[in-house]
Amino acid sequence: MLKAYRTPKDRRYYTDEQYFKYTGQQIQKNGKTVIYTRMSTNNQKDDLNNQIEFLKQYANTKGIIVDEIFEDIGSGLNYNRKKWNLLIDK
């Protein structure tokens, strides 16, 4: 199980080191920078957009270029998330 870190505003995030340790893979030196966001319902679409903008701004302040953005709207209680699974497969 991946343990989420929290930002000062209580947003969850994970590191690539956590992912690679969890999957037993070697850390990739060349890759893409991606943003993944998820909300539970369509009623939270504005919150989803706010997450994306926050993460893009954060990346920009760190000099990171975001290559791709993945968005899911659905339950966080399981891993039946289309874009999450696509991201993991990539």
Protein Blocks (a to p, Z undefined) as FASTA:
>chain_A
ZZddddfkopacddfklmmmmnopacdfbdcdddddddfbfklmmmmmmmmmmmmmmmmm
nopacfbdcdddddfkbccdfklmmmmmZZ
